[in-house]
Amino acid sequence: MDKLTFGLTMMVVGIGGTFLTLAILIWSIQILKKIFPLSAEDGSKSNRG
């Protein structure tokens, strides 16, 4: 394996790992939002208009 092939392989693995980590974070945040929904206590936060 020459240096170019090794470099490209490491780049692809690095990008894939980064996107996989971001996807896991997004999924875990969405699950936490479903478990613990945001509720406005006096209703003023839900009226943004």
C-alpha positions as CSV (number, residue, x, y, z in Angstrom):
1,M,0.0,0.0,0.0
2,D,1.6,3.3,-1.1
3,K,1.3,6.5,0.8
4,L,-1.5,7.9,-1.4
5,T,-3.7,4.9,-0.9
6,F,-3.1,4.9,2.9
7,G,-3.8,8.6,3.1
8,L,-7.1,8.3,1.2
9,T,-8.1,5.3,3.2
10,M,-7.5,7.1,6.5
11,M,-9.4,10.2,5.2
12,V,-12.4,8.1,4.3
13,V,-12.4,6.3,7.6
14,G,-12.0,9.6,9.4
15,I,-14.9,11.2,7.6
16,G,-17.0,8.1,8.1
17,G,-16.3,8.1,11.8
18,T,-17.1,11.7,12.1
19,F,-20.4,11.4,10.4
20,L,-21.3,8.3,12.4
21,T,-20.5,10.1,15.6
22,L,-22.7,13.0,14.6
23,A,-25.5,10.7,13.6
24,I,-25.4,8.9,17.0
25,L,-25.5,12.3,18.8
26,I,-28.5,13.4,16.7
27,W,-30.4,10.2,17.4
28,S,-29.6,10.3,21.1
29,I,-30.8,13.9,21.3
30,Q,-34.0,13.0,19.4
31,I,-34.7,10.1,21.8
32,L,-34.1,12.3,24.8
33,K,-36.5,14.9,23.4
34,K,-39.2,12.3,23.1
35,I,-38.5,11.0,26.6
36,F,-38.3,14.4,28.2
37,P,-40.4,16.8,26.1
38,L,-40.1,20.6,26.6
39,S,-43.1,22.0,28.4
40,A,-43.9,25.7,28.9
41,E,-45.0,26.3,32.5
42,D,-47.1,29.5,31.9
43,G,-47.6,29.2,28.1
44,S,-45.6,32.4,27.3
45,K,-42.7,30.4,25.8
46,S,-44.9,28.6,23.3
47,N,-46.4,31.9,21.9
48,R,-43.7,33.3,19.7
49,G,-46.0,35.4,17.5
